[in-house]
Amino acid sequence: MTHPKLPILWERVLIAFALLLLLSIRGAIGQSKTESDFDRLLETSQLRDDFQSFRTALSQHHPDMYRYRPEESLNQLLDSCQASISGPMSLIRFNNLIRFAVSALECGHTSGSLPGEIMESYAAAVPMFPLKVWFADGHAFVLCSKDENAPAGSEILSIDGESIENIRRKLMLYLPSDGKIETKKNATLNNDAFLFLYNFIYGVKATYRVSLAAAGGNPREVTLKSAKFENTLCPAYKTGSNAKPLEITYPGDSLALLTIRTFSKQRINDANQDFPAFLETAFQQLQQRKITRLIIDLRGNGGGDDIYGALLYSYLTAEPFRYFLALQSRSKPVMTANDHPGLAVQQPAKIHFQQKVFVLIDGRTFSTAADFCAIARSNGRAIFIGEETGGGYEGNNSGGTVRVTLPYSSIQIAVPTVRYANAVKPAKIHGRGIVPEYAVTATISDMLEGRDPQLQKAFENQR
């Protein structure tokens, strides 16, 4: 039996805010939802009951709440959040409190999110910051704009007198991630979450005083009017939606590019592809073509079925290997290979590639994709290019997910149930992802001009 790491609700809502997924969650609050439901007040007793339900869900189902944060520290924070409920709150404000608590847990597979129909009505009704913001290397830029006073490529220095870096740091307190990894949070902000979170945390505004600086120019302040979400989108950057999950191309002599956009069996099957069959054919071709350099592109790969990561690695080694060191849950503290095939000693594939391997990674390389990267890094089997993975090197908390709808707010909590420990050498720094040998981040110029500096680095690398 394989154990798919299911896409978590928080990941789906925040990273794909632009898609406004309808989650079809119904609360037991005895009233019909309206377009202004996000403004409704919850009574103090309701808020306290819901927050306690949230904590109960964690304590009953989460396999390791204190993996990254000491028990005393986390419990004190949760106690403080609970004590802060001293009067009625709006649904938005209470969800901020839940998000803050989830972020403090430092588990990228745990989530707390508003129902999809509320998010949809919010996006349609509430004005937001009017610019598509792109964060890169500690700076923020305008990726696209419909206001001539804020052209694409301009650097955003401050909003309403507060530096953009302070704003970014504050918003990150409401985003989940494994351990101390920030690249996943940054990627979430770049995928439209900034607009929603800025509204949620700073409040709805009619206008914004924005300090901008064009490349090589002096800072200047402009006043921008708020805009509906649909008027902030950048269609030109919504690429890859029709691409197959699995692709292999040969961009140069003795060079192959293997792109794996997901490890989800369902998504792969829905695209009429078969992962085991694809890998077998692909690696046969590598052998026939006498390929000496293989680039595996895992950017944006949010994970999927555990065993697919192990299967991919089996094509890169000639030796038997361990993939997972240990798995445990509340109901089963010690699991064996009978519970999960990833705990067995894995065998190399009959056809395995023993030449140079480069792996492209970023903050969206998460869950199963990060597990594969961890094994490849630990065994010295690949050179990594790009950004630190969004998933942890040592493992994660994921597996089957328990979903709980809080009774009064209808906020949905998603809690992982299995603690995964990867079979890797000790981490240099606890709570981090796979850090690339070659750190390469796309600049605003790369984005605007359609360049891919990470892939280009892999093409150029002769190591």
C-alpha positions as MATLAB code, in Angstrom:
seq = 'MTHPKLPILWERVLIAFALLLLLSIRGAIGQSKTESDFDRLLETSQLRDDFQSFRTALSQHHPDMYRYRPEESLNQLLDSCQASISGPMSLIRFNNLIRFAVSALECGHTSGSLPGEIMESYAAAVPMFPLKVWFADGHAFVLCSKDENAPAGSEILSIDGESIENIRRKLMLYLPSDGKIETKKNATLNNDAFLFLYNFIYGVKATYRVSLAAAGGNPREVTLKSAKFENTLCPAYKTGSNAKPLEITYPGDSLALLTIRTFSKQRINDANQDFPAFLETAFQQLQQRKITRLIIDLRGNGGGDDIYGALLYSYLTAEPFRYFLALQSRSKPVMTANDHPGLAVQQPAKIHFQQKVFVLIDGRTFSTAADFCAIARSNGRAIFIGEETGGGYEGNNSGGTVRVTLPYSSIQIAVPTVRYANAVKPAKIHGRGIVPEYAVTATISDMLEGRDPQLQKAFENQR';
ca = [
       0.000    0.000    0.000;
       1.358    3.412   -0.925;
       0.840    6.420    1.274;
       0.111    9.517   -0.822;
       0.915   12.802    0.821;
      -2.337   14.509   -0.030;
      -2.322   18.186   -1.013;
      -3.210   20.106    2.170;
      -6.009   22.629    2.240;
      -3.827   25.539    3.352;
      -1.430   24.843    0.516;
      -4.280   24.692   -1.980;
      -5.939   27.883   -0.756;
      -2.876   30.107   -0.289;
      -0.549   28.943   -3.032;
      -3.447   28.797   -5.494;
      -5.352   31.816   -4.233;
      -5.778   32.992   -7.815;
      -7.792   29.874   -8.608;
     -10.157   30.488   -5.650;
     -10.801   26.835   -5.009;
     -14.280   25.967   -3.828;
     -13.896   23.727   -0.819;
     -17.624   23.200   -0.222;
     -17.267   23.309    3.545;
     -20.456   23.998    5.455;
     -20.443   25.213    9.042;
     -22.951   24.204   11.683;
     -23.891   27.792   12.480;
     -27.543   27.738   11.496;
     -27.434   30.672    9.076;
     -27.079   31.096    5.334;
     -23.838   32.490    3.961;
     -23.857   35.908    2.330;
     -21.273   37.913    0.443;
     -20.449   39.757    3.665;
     -20.169   36.598    5.759;
     -16.474   37.309    6.271;
     -17.475   40.430    8.224;
     -19.782   38.689   10.663;
     -18.917   38.714   14.361;
     -18.460   35.570   16.388;
     -19.312   35.648   20.069;
     -16.573   35.208   22.645;
     -17.843   31.821   23.771;
     -18.013   30.602   20.151;
     -14.446   31.747   19.494;
     -13.150   30.022   22.601;
     -14.950   26.806   21.715;
     -13.582   26.864   18.179;
     -10.015   27.548   19.297;
     -10.236   24.705   21.784;
     -11.551   22.439   19.012;
      -8.525   23.447   16.945;
      -6.157   22.526   19.779;
      -7.967   19.263   20.372;
      -7.586   18.306   16.702;
      -3.851   18.907   16.963;
      -3.399   17.018   20.214;
      -5.455   14.030   19.072;
      -4.092   13.577   15.565;
      -0.798   15.406   14.931;
       2.090   12.899   15.086;
       4.727   15.331   16.411;
       3.604   18.853   17.329;
       6.995   19.590   18.883;
       9.239   18.432   16.069;
      10.625   21.880   15.395;
       9.556   23.923   18.401;
       9.984   22.993   22.089;
       6.830   21.830   23.828;
       6.889   24.576   26.467;
       7.403   27.321   23.880;
       4.610   26.126   21.576;
       2.145   25.536   24.392;
       2.820   28.986   25.817;
       2.118   30.513   22.420;
      -1.111   28.561   21.998;
      -2.156   29.532   25.528;
      -1.442   33.159   24.689;
      -3.546   32.954   21.519;
      -6.404   31.428   23.459;
      -6.146   34.057   26.208;
      -6.290   36.838   23.601;
      -9.941   35.930   22.892;
     -11.477   38.476   25.232;
     -14.404   39.656   23.148;
     -16.234   39.163   19.835;
     -14.128   38.921   16.668;
     -14.865   39.025   12.979;
     -14.404   35.809   11.031;
     -11.360   37.303    9.270;
      -9.704   38.313   12.532;
     -10.302   34.913   14.111;
      -8.899   33.155   11.054;
      -5.803   35.343   11.435;
      -5.426   33.950   14.944;
      -5.730   30.369   13.682;
      -3.236   31.060   10.895;
      -0.776   32.556   13.347;
      -1.032   29.476   15.562;
      -0.647   27.098   12.592;
       2.442   28.975   11.402;
       3.974   28.739   14.887;
       3.621   24.938   14.721;
       6.197   24.973   11.879;
       4.539   22.104   10.017;
       3.942   22.686    6.332;
       1.241   20.014    6.119;
      -0.963   21.530    8.835;
      -3.490   24.157    7.772;
      -6.356   26.333    8.911;
      -8.356   28.080    6.203;
     -11.642   29.807    5.498;
     -14.264   27.983    3.436;
     -13.782   28.362   -0.297;
     -17.103   30.102   -0.917;
     -16.144   32.811    1.575;
     -12.777   33.285   -0.118;
     -14.536   33.527   -3.470;
     -17.015   36.128   -2.285;
     -14.225   38.054   -0.556;
     -12.164   38.197   -3.751;
     -15.175   39.370   -5.731;
     -16.339   42.026   -3.258;
     -13.367   43.472   -1.387;
     -10.801   45.838   -2.952;
      -7.124   45.025   -2.467;
      -3.615   46.314   -3.069;
      -3.613   46.943   -6.833;
      -0.188   45.569   -7.831;
       1.064   42.052   -8.430;
       4.047   41.832   -6.080;
       7.134   39.692   -6.664;
       9.546   39.024   -3.783;
      13.132   38.077   -4.619;
      16.383   38.247   -2.629;
      14.943   40.385    0.144;
      13.339   42.927   -2.203;
       9.857   43.400   -3.618;
       8.993   44.411   -7.158;
       5.989   45.161   -9.331;
       5.503   42.142  -11.583;
       2.580   43.666  -13.435;
       0.392   46.719  -13.043;
      -2.518   48.462  -14.709;
      -1.471   51.801  -13.208;
       1.017   53.834  -15.253;
       2.315   55.398  -12.022;
       3.639   51.986  -10.924;
       5.227   50.337  -13.974;
       6.326   46.698  -13.971;
       9.876   46.257  -12.755;
       9.689   49.029  -10.164;
      10.958   48.164   -6.697;
       8.446   48.614   -3.877;
      10.178   50.204   -0.888;
       7.273   50.867    1.454;
       3.486   50.919    1.743;
       1.851   53.594    3.879;
       5.160   54.405    5.518;
       6.097   50.848    6.521;
       9.024   49.195    4.795;
       8.126   46.328    2.506;
      10.583   44.111    4.384;
       8.756   44.705    7.672;
       5.488   43.928    5.928;
       6.906   40.732    4.448;
       8.246   39.575    7.805;
       4.903   40.223    9.450;
       2.901   38.351    6.800;
       5.237   35.370    7.049;
       4.043   34.900   10.631;
       0.736   33.719    9.137;
       2.106   31.204    6.630;
       2.931   27.530    7.327;
       6.207   25.844    6.454;
       8.413   23.020    7.655;
      10.766   24.182   10.391;
      12.599   27.421    9.666;
      12.287   27.260    5.886;
      11.294   30.593    4.322;
      11.406   29.828    0.603;
       8.001   28.138    0.703;
       6.474   31.134    2.460;
       8.068   33.455   -0.074;
       6.676   31.374   -2.930;
       3.230   31.539   -1.338;
       3.382   35.336   -1.195;
       4.429   35.402   -4.851;
       1.371   33.370   -5.797;
      -1.183   36.068   -4.884;
      -1.356   35.347   -1.145;
       0.228   38.755   -0.499;
      -2.915   40.578   -1.604;
      -5.217   38.595    0.649;
      -2.935   38.487    3.670;
      -2.148   42.192    3.449;
      -5.883   42.891    3.578;
      -6.447   40.430    6.400;
      -3.635   41.757    8.589;
      -3.605   45.479    7.747;
      -7.276   45.968    6.979;
      -9.130   47.075    3.867;
      -7.949   50.397    2.433;
      -9.251   52.674   -0.308;
      -5.831   54.065   -1.242;
      -2.161   53.300   -0.586;
       0.889   55.544   -0.339;
       3.581   53.527   -2.090;
       7.268   54.388   -2.304;
       8.693   53.083   -5.582;
      12.065   53.152   -7.303;
      12.649   52.360  -10.942;
      15.874   50.575  -11.843;
      18.666   53.100  -11.289;
      16.168   55.796  -10.309;
      15.424   57.731   -7.158;
      12.554   56.760   -4.836;
       9.254   58.500   -5.419;
       5.911   58.253   -3.662;
       2.665   57.593   -5.507;
      -0.900   57.183   -4.329;
      -2.655   54.134   -5.736;
      -6.321   53.223   -5.568;
      -7.341   49.771   -4.414;
      -8.566   47.277   -7.010;
     -10.605   44.101   -7.224;
      -8.592   40.905   -7.242;
      -9.459   40.111  -10.854;
      -7.773   43.364  -11.911;
      -4.459   42.417  -10.276;
      -3.787   39.175  -12.159;
      -0.897   38.696  -14.561;
      -2.113   36.258  -17.227;
       1.264   36.316  -18.964;
       2.828   34.587  -15.976;
       0.198   31.857  -15.605;
       2.268   29.335  -17.537;
       2.492   25.575  -17.566;
      -1.187   24.890  -16.850;
      -1.535   22.656  -19.899;
       1.833   20.955  -19.567;
       1.988   17.233  -18.930;
       3.056   16.203  -15.414;
       5.939   14.141  -16.840;
       8.209   15.185  -19.696;
      11.656   14.364  -20.993;
      13.505   16.390  -23.616;
      17.028   16.454  -25.007;
      18.174   20.086  -25.211;
      21.782   19.295  -26.117;
      24.294   16.619  -27.010;
      24.535   14.051  -24.212;
      22.132   16.177  -22.123;
      18.601   15.303  -20.979;
      15.993   17.318  -19.085;
      13.522   15.279  -17.030;
      10.642   17.407  -15.728;
       8.448   15.961  -12.973;
       5.749   18.471  -12.016;
       4.050   16.231   -9.469;
       4.364   12.860   -7.755;
       0.585   12.622   -7.398;
      -0.606    9.355   -8.907;
      -4.074   10.804   -9.470;
      -2.835   13.877  -11.332;
      -0.479   11.769  -13.430;
      -3.188    9.263  -14.264;
      -5.649   12.062  -15.052;
      -3.162   13.227  -17.699;
      -3.147    9.703  -19.174;
       0.387    9.050  -18.008;
       1.840    6.215  -15.967;
       4.739    7.057  -13.655;
       6.509    3.650  -13.469;
       6.148    3.086  -17.219;
       7.321    6.613  -17.991;
      10.458    6.234  -15.863;
      11.334    2.876  -17.387;
      11.047    4.246  -20.910;
      12.884    7.475  -20.053;
      15.883    5.760  -18.507;
      16.072    3.256  -21.352;
      16.329    6.249  -23.692;
      19.056    7.819  -21.561;
      21.070    4.641  -21.939;
      20.434    4.356  -25.669;
      21.331    7.998  -26.301;
      24.468    7.728  -24.158;
      23.409   10.682  -22.030;
      26.142   11.886  -19.651;
      24.292   14.744  -17.932;
      20.753   14.542  -16.577;
      18.823   17.532  -15.264;
      15.785   16.697  -13.115;
      13.451   19.669  -12.732;
      11.421   19.429   -9.506;
      10.546   23.114   -9.193;
       6.926   23.597   -8.253;
       6.532   19.899   -7.433;
       4.416   19.866   -4.271;
       4.702   16.115   -3.718;
       2.342   13.166   -4.014;
       2.785    9.424   -3.542;
       5.706    8.506   -1.286;
       6.775    5.453   -3.222;
       7.203    7.447   -6.440;
      10.087    9.368   -4.874;
      11.813    6.127   -3.924;
      11.161    4.732   -7.397;
      12.808    7.734   -9.045;
      15.879    7.393   -6.852;
      16.139    3.677   -7.708;
      17.074    4.731  -11.241;
      20.022    6.789   -9.970;
      21.835    4.163   -7.902;
      23.459    0.774   -8.356;
      23.166   -0.134   -4.677;
      20.276   -1.079   -2.386;
      19.253    1.886   -0.242;
      17.087    2.998    2.642;
      14.479    5.646    1.881;
      12.506    6.187    5.115;
      14.225    5.548    8.431;
      11.071    5.536   10.555;
       7.354    6.300   10.445;
       5.005    6.722   13.371;
       1.519    7.917   14.198;
      -0.610    8.354   17.302;
      -2.222    4.980   16.735;
       0.976    3.188   15.698;
       4.188    4.506   17.323;
       6.343    2.006   15.422;
       5.619    1.150   11.796;
       7.247   -1.553    9.702;
       7.594   -2.337    5.997;
       4.235   -4.110    6.279;
       2.691   -0.727    7.040;
       4.611    1.213    4.403;
       6.835   -0.137    1.601;
       9.128    2.880    1.932;
      10.501    1.396    5.165;
      11.880   -1.658    3.359;
      15.338   -1.725    1.840;
      14.856   -0.400   -1.698;
      16.453   -2.086   -4.685;
      18.062   -0.285   -7.624;
      16.240   -0.370  -10.940;
      17.546   -2.795  -13.580;
      18.467    0.178  -15.731;
      20.068    2.897  -13.652;
      21.774    6.132  -14.613;
      25.249    6.544  -13.126;
      26.353    9.752  -14.836;
      26.078   13.349  -13.566;
      22.742   14.462  -12.152;
      21.593   18.035  -11.504;
      18.323   18.782   -9.710;
      16.450   22.079  -10.002;
      14.637   23.036   -6.778;
      12.723   25.954   -5.281;
      10.450   26.836   -2.384;
       7.579   24.892   -3.934;
       9.611   21.645   -3.988;
       7.759   20.062   -1.115;
       6.761   16.813    0.601;
       7.592   13.758   -1.557;
       9.705   15.899   -3.890;
      11.766   17.123   -0.946;
      12.090   13.557    0.400;
      13.621   12.439   -2.898;
      15.993   15.409   -2.833;
      17.009   14.571    0.735;
      18.011   11.017   -0.209;
      19.882   12.215   -3.290;
      21.703   14.861   -1.240;
      22.534   12.499    1.632;
      23.991    9.933   -0.762;
      25.886   12.542   -2.789;
      24.024   11.550   -5.924;
      23.050   14.959   -7.311;
      24.086   18.595   -7.518;
      21.290   21.003   -6.598;
      20.564   24.320   -8.312;
      17.997   26.979   -7.407;
      16.501   27.729   -3.992;
      16.189   25.828   -0.721;
      13.383   23.288   -0.922;
      10.098   24.053    0.809;
      10.134   20.586    2.391;
      12.479   19.502    5.166;
      15.679   17.494    4.675;
      15.087   15.320    7.746;
      11.484   14.476    6.887;
       8.035   15.885    7.566;
       4.651   15.278    9.149;
       2.194   14.250    6.464;
       0.562   11.001    5.352;
      -3.195   10.672    5.754;
      -4.870   13.941    6.716;
      -7.646   14.436    9.260;
      -9.960   17.348    8.451;
     -11.999   19.068   11.131;
     -14.480   21.879   10.505;
     -14.687   24.233   13.487;
     -18.383   24.379   14.488;
     -19.002   28.133   14.691;
     -16.507   29.715   12.282;
     -16.565   26.899    9.672;
     -12.785   27.228    9.412;
     -11.355   23.937    8.215;
      -8.380   22.458   10.006;
      -6.219   19.878    8.221;
      -3.897   17.812   10.416;
      -1.321   15.271    9.175;
      -1.200   11.963   11.015;
       2.193   10.380   10.212;
       5.687   11.479   11.228;
       8.238   10.703    8.503;
      11.972   10.461    9.181;
      14.112   10.250    6.054;
      17.047    7.836    5.918;
      19.635   10.586    5.657;
      22.930   11.593    7.222;
      22.566   14.013   10.167;
      21.476   17.512    9.172;
      23.959   20.347    9.492;
      21.138   22.623   10.622;
      17.939   21.225   12.135;
      14.681   22.275   10.540;
      15.931   23.267    7.117;
      15.384   21.991    3.605;
      17.853   20.927    0.934;
      20.078   23.943    0.319;
      21.469   24.059   -3.238;
      25.166   24.036   -4.081;
      24.333   26.754   -6.595;
      21.881   29.293   -5.211;
      20.100   30.929   -8.139;
      16.960   33.056   -7.809;
      15.011   34.595  -10.678;
      15.288   38.393  -10.648;
      12.498   40.720  -11.653;
      14.270   41.215  -14.989;
      14.338   37.451  -15.519;
      10.624   37.298  -14.846;
       9.724   40.174  -17.138;
      11.950   38.964  -19.961;
      11.055   35.293  -19.666;
      14.491   33.977  -18.696;
      15.111   30.873  -16.614;
      18.455   31.450  -14.852;
      18.236   28.224  -12.834;
      17.856   26.051  -15.903;
      20.529   28.087  -17.675;
      22.921   27.434  -14.794;
      22.300   23.726  -15.154;
      22.982   23.914  -18.890;
      26.270   25.703  -18.261;
      27.459   23.540  -15.384;
      30.253   21.189  -16.406;
      31.174   20.012  -12.911;
];
